[in-house]
Amino acid sequence: MKGLHYFFRHPHPVYFSLEKLFGKIAEQVSSSHCEQFDVKIITLPFASKVSTLYRNILFIKKNQSALNHITGDAHYCIVGCKKDNINVLTIHDCVLLKRNSVFNPKYWIFKWLWYQWPVKKADMVTVISENTKKELLYYTGCDPQKIRVIPDFVDPVFQPAYHEFNKDHPKILFIGTSANKNLNRLIDALHGINAELNIIGRLNTPQMKKLKANGIDFVQAERLSEKELLTKYQQCDLLVFPSTYEGFGLPILEAQAVGCAVLTSNLSPMKEVAGEGACLVEPYDISSIRNGIELIINNPAYRDQLIKNGFRNVSRFQLEKVVKEYISLYKELVQKKFSQ
């Protein structure tokens, strides 16, 4: 039996999607293949700050196993893993590089500590989309054979919940309030549309002012439990997800699994994740976003087809399939390492 340690970043009060994702994967790997892997989840003791990076690396040095999987965000920690062990790194996106200019020293710190050096140290890097793979190859220049695309999965708790679409005053679900989520353009697109915007995430002062200035009927919530988030999906009529950048775009699948009509960006990876189960719009074009929303609201036949296509699409992203891909990767790496 090989020890398999999943390393999670230090807990964050707001962001915990990575922990939910790999927590379920670790549980499935442990319960289904306990005779092959002795699974253990280990959480880093410190948040990723300049003063604590080395302490996290030392922590991994003392707690590593024959097979180590750094599950994301704290990529730099993999440098603490022994070369004789099998070391897997998951990179969800390259947003740390995309949001900083090459003239900013932060760009080079992130490039080397979060991407270049960790990718070089890893035996295999998994990414959640072809788009992230493309970006990682661009930024690091590593061997493409060293990167394996294994997508996110839709949590099994997201099941169909049928309710009649409220054409007169639909509830629109919007998840995330960072700049890439594109809330400001959505607000402009919704001006004059009779709908209730349900925002999941913390709003800053300019966003609040813009919502009120445009007369948007909205409600806001944050730090929702899994059950509360599921209820939001079930109660809303459509998900609007016009993001300008994502590593994957999991809300698309969650909405499709529940039976919610979806609008998202005609950009990678969102358009590949959505398949034929979403209305694709140009996220930088306010009129495109508005026209897509109005099409879903006013065309029931189109809306119903999106929902049907969405149900078919989520079958590509089931937990069991993703777990099998990880197990297959672990076995492949073990066989390669110990047959040498």
HELIX and SHEET records of a PDB file:
HELIX    1   1 SER A   17  SER A   32  1                                  16    
HELIX    2   2 LEU A   53  ASN A   63  1                                  11    
HELIX    3   3 HIS A   75  GLY A   80  5                                   6    
HELIX    4   4 VAL A   95  LYS A   98  1                                   4    
HELIX    5   5 PRO A  105  PHE A  110  1                                   6    
HELIX    6   6 LYS A  111  GLN A  116  3                                   6    
HELIX    7   7 TRP A  117  LYS A  121  1                                   5    
HELIX    8   8 GLU A  130  THR A  140  1                                  11    
HELIX    9   9 PRO A  144  LYS A  146  5                                   3    
HELIX   10  10 ALA A  179  LYS A  181  5                                   3    
HELIX   11  11 LEU A  183  LEU A  190  1                                   8    
HELIX   12  12 THR A  205  ALA A  213  1                                   9    
HELIX   13  13 GLU A  226  GLN A  235  1                                  10    
HELIX   14  14 LEU A  250  VAL A  258  1                                   9    
HELIX   15  15 MET A  270  ALA A  274  1                                   5    
HELIX   16  16 ILE A  286  ASN A  298  1                                  13    
HELIX   17  17 PRO A  300  VAL A  314  1                                  15    
HELIX   18  18 SER A  315  PHE A  317  5                                   3    
HELIX   19  19 LEU A  319  PHE A  338  1                                  20    
SHEET    1   A 6 PHE A  37  THR A  43  0                                        
SHEET    2   A 6 LYS A   2  PHE A   8  1                                        
SHEET    3   A 6 LEU A  67  ILE A  70  1                                        
SHEET    4   A 6 ILE A  86  ILE A  91  1                                        
SHEET    5   A 6 MET A 124  VAL A 127  1                                        
SHEET    6   A 6 ILE A 147  VAL A 149  1                                        
SHEET    1   B 6 ASP A 217  ALA A 221  0                                        
SHEET    2   B 6 GLU A 196  ILE A 200  1                                        
SHEET    3   B 6 LYS A 171  ILE A 175  1                                        
SHEET    4   B 6 LEU A 238  PHE A 241  1                                        
SHEET    5   B 6 ALA A 261  SER A 265  1                                        
SHEET    6   B 6 CYS A 279  VAL A 281  1                                        
END                                                                             
